[in-house]
């Protein structure tokens, strides 16, 4: 509905989705889009904050919040603390994801890593047969 510019109807569906499962970040994000489309910017900011709190790994709601506050600087003071908390959450999740990302070896390094693993496996088999 939001894509079609039918923000009032989109709001209804988003609120229903939130009523069914209040942990759905996309429902809050889409609610924020619907509210913003209707000119209810404070409520839209709250919805974007709720979406970011529900899933900081998806930075789209945070980006929408930043954009909304840039377009409406009169709201920046009111939401500056929440904006900073959301920023820290999104950055922390991104940093943690980067730490957990596996190291991918390529080229000759990959060949050496695979060779080492094969040798270790062969040594374990030999030891288990002897031991």
C-alpha positions as CSV (number, residue, x, y, z in Angstrom):
1,X,0.0,0.0,0.0
2,X,2.9,2.4,0.8
3,X,4.4,1.8,-2.7
4,X,1.0,2.8,-4.2
5,X,0.9,5.9,-2.0
6,X,-2.1,4.6,0.0
7,X,-0.5,5.4,3.3
8,X,-3.7,5.4,5.4
9,X,-4.6,1.9,4.3
10,X,-1.0,0.8,4.7
11,X,-1.0,2.0,8.3
12,X,-4.0,-0.2,9.0
13,X,-2.2,-3.3,7.7
14,X,1.0,-2.5,9.5
15,X,-0.8,-2.1,12.8
16,X,-2.6,-5.4,12.2
17,X,0.8,-7.1,11.6
18,X,2.2,-5.5,14.7
19,X,-0.8,-6.7,16.7
20,X,-0.2,-10.3,15.5
21,X,3.5,-10.2,16.2
22,X,5.0,-7.1,17.9
23,X,8.5,-8.3,17.2
24,X,8.3,-7.8,13.5
25,X,10.8,-5.1,12.5
26,X,9.4,-4.8,8.9
27,X,5.9,-4.0,10.2
28,X,7.3,-1.1,12.3
29,X,9.5,0.1,9.4
30,X,6.5,0.1,7.0
31,X,4.4,1.7,9.6
32,X,6.9,4.5,9.8
33,X,6.8,4.9,6.0
34,X,3.0,5.0,6.1
35,X,2.9,7.6,9.0
36,X,5.5,9.7,7.3
37,X,3.5,9.6,4.1
38,X,0.6,11.0,6.0
39,X,2.7,13.8,7.6
40,X,2.8,12.3,11.1
41,X,6.5,12.6,11.4
42,X,6.8,12.1,15.2
43,X,5.0,8.8,15.1
44,X,7.0,7.8,12.0
45,X,10.2,8.5,14.0
46,X,9.0,6.3,16.9
47,X,8.1,3.5,14.4
48,X,11.6,3.6,12.9
49,X,13.1,3.5,16.3
50,X,11.0,0.5,17.3
51,X,12.0,-1.2,14.0
52,X,15.7,-0.6,14.7
53,X,15.3,-1.8,18.3
54,X,13.6,-5.0,17.0
55,X,16.4,-5.7,14.5
56,X,19.5,-3.5,14.5
57,X,21.1,-5.9,12.0
58,X,18.8,-4.4,9.3
59,X,19.9,-0.8,9.0
60,X,17.1,0.3,6.7
61,X,14.9,1.6,9.5
62,X,17.8,3.5,11.0
63,X,18.6,5.1,7.6
64,X,14.9,6.1,7.2
65,X,15.0,7.6,10.7
66,X,18.2,9.6,9.8
67,X,16.6,10.8,6.6
68,X,13.4,11.8,8.3
69,X,15.2,13.8,11.0
70,X,17.3,15.5,8.3
71,X,14.2,16.5,6.4
72,X,12.5,17.7,9.6
73,X,15.2,19.3,11.8
74,X,12.5,20.5,14.2
75,X,12.4,16.8,15.4
76,X,16.2,16.4,15.8
77,X,16.3,17.7,19.4
78,X,13.4,15.5,20.5
79,X,14.9,12.3,19.1
80,X,18.6,12.9,19.4
81,X,19.1,10.5,22.3
82,X,17.1,7.7,20.5
83,X,19.0,8.4,17.3
84,X,22.3,8.0,19.0
85,X,21.2,4.8,20.7
86,X,20.0,3.4,17.4
87,X,23.3,4.4,15.7
88,X,25.3,2.6,18.4
89,X,23.1,-0.5,18.1
90,X,23.5,-0.7,14.3
91,X,27.2,-0.1,14.5
92,X,27.7,-2.7,17.3
93,X,25.7,-5.3,15.3
94,X,27.7,-4.5,12.1
95,X,31.0,-4.8,14.0
96,X,30.0,-8.1,15.6
97,X,28.9,-9.5,12.1
98,X,32.3,-8.4,10.7
99,X,34.1,-10.3,13.6
100,X,32.1,-13.4,12.9
101,X,32.6,-13.3,9.1
102,X,34.7,-16.3,8.1
103,X,38.1,-15.8,6.6
104,X,38.1,-16.8,3.0
105,X,41.4,-17.9,1.6
106,X,42.1,-17.6,-2.1
107,X,44.8,-18.7,-4.4
108,X,48.0,-20.2,-3.0
109,X,46.9,-19.6,0.6
110,X,43.8,-21.6,0.0
111,X,45.9,-24.4,-1.4
112,X,48.2,-24.3,1.7
113,X,45.3,-24.3,4.1
114,X,43.7,-27.3,2.4
115,X,47.0,-29.2,2.3
116,X,47.5,-28.6,6.0
117,X,44.0,-29.8,6.8
118,X,44.6,-33.0,4.7
119,X,47.9,-33.7,6.4
120,X,46.3,-33.2,9.9
121,X,43.5,-35.6,8.9
122,X,45.9,-38.2,7.6
123,X,48.0,-38.0,10.8
124,X,44.9,-38.5,12.9
125,X,44.0,-41.6,10.9
126,X,47.5,-43.0,11.2
127,X,47.5,-42.3,15.0
128,X,44.1,-43.9,15.5
129,X,45.2,-47.1,13.6
130,X,48.5,-47.3,15.6
131,X,47.0,-46.4,18.9
